Amino acid sequence: MLGVIGLLQIEVRAFSFLYQLFKERGWSQPYLLGVPEGCTLAKLLEVLEIPAEKVEAVLVNGRVRDLDYELQEGDRVGLVPPGTPGPYRVLLGFVKGCVRADDLLL
């Protein structure tokens, strides 16, 4: 993707109530966005004006990433809010290591 000089072009998708927020703001799915080099996922949430507590996990190119991950040209970002059903949290990698079944129920 070619973008403005110095900006990395990324795609952002949102799920559940965050998807509704995107619709209310008139943003497409995916929302195409230019961000400066060195932009982290935490900074992206600030730019999008989405509080971090409204996001349980951020996927980049299909992998769960920490908020200090630096975005790269062409990254595909998915914002997943709290409330994802238990088994999917494990399958998608939101929960790591040994967990009790009770911990997966929301």
Residue pairs with C-beta under 8 A, 6 or more apart in sequence:
1 9
1 32
1 73
1 74
2 9
3 9
3 34
4 34
6 36
6 37
7 34
7 35
7 36
8 34
8 35
8 36
8 37
8 39
8 71
8 72
8 73
8 74
8 75
9 32
9 33
9 34
9 73
9 74
10 32
10 33
10 34
10 35
10 44
10 71
10 73
10 74
10 75
10 76
10 77
11 30
11 31
11 32
11 33
11 75
11 76
11 77
12 30
12 31
12 33
12 44
12 48
12 77
12 78
12 79
13 29
13 30
13 31
13 76
13 77
13 78
13 79
14 21
14 22
14 29
14 31
14 78
14 79
15 78
15 79
15 80
15 81
16 80
16 81
16 83
16 84
17 81
18 50
18 54
18 55
18 79
18 80
18 81
19 29
21 50
22 28
22 29
22 31
30 76
33 47
35 43
35 44
35 47
35 71
38 70
39 47
39 70
39 71
40 67
40 68
40 69
40 70
40 71
41 58
41 60
41 65
41 66
41 67
41 68
41 69
41 71
41 77
42 52
42 67
42 68
44 71
44 77
45 51
45 52
45 55
45 67
50 79
52 67
54 81
54 82
55 79
55 80
55 81
55 82
56 80
56 81
56 82
56 83
56 84
56 89
56 94
57 64
57 80
57 84
57 92
57 93
57 94
58 64
58 65
58 67
58 69
58 77
58 78
58 79
58 80
59 65
59 77
59 78
59 80
59 92
60 69
60 71
60 75
60 76
60 77
60 78
61 75
61 76
62 76
63 93
64 92
64 93
64 94
71 77
80 92
80 94
82 106
83 106
84 92
84 94
84 106
85 106
86 101
86 104
86 105
86 106
87 104
89 95
89 104
90 99
90 104
95 103
95 104
